[in-house]
Amino acid sequence: MKQKKALFYAISNSKSLDEFGKKVEKDNLYVKNAVALVKDQENAWRKLLEELKEFVRLKAPQKIFEIIDLSNQT
């Protein structure tokens, strides 16, 4: 939700498309929003697969979270 708010404020506080584009690039908002979207989707899958006891298929969301967490540390 934090990333969506940041994008909303960038849009609403920009006087032009060019200004908005510069804010998005400066704050890396497009990447942050993409990561947040993937986290939301994989978290939903993880919860469903845990409920269904699909432990083999559960490895994919777990691996994705590992990769995202590693990339956020650098």
ABEGO torsion letter per residue (X at the ends): XAAAAAAAAAAAABABAAAAAAAAAAAGAAAAAAAAAAAAAAAAAAAAAAAAGBAAAAAAAAAAAAAAAAAAAX
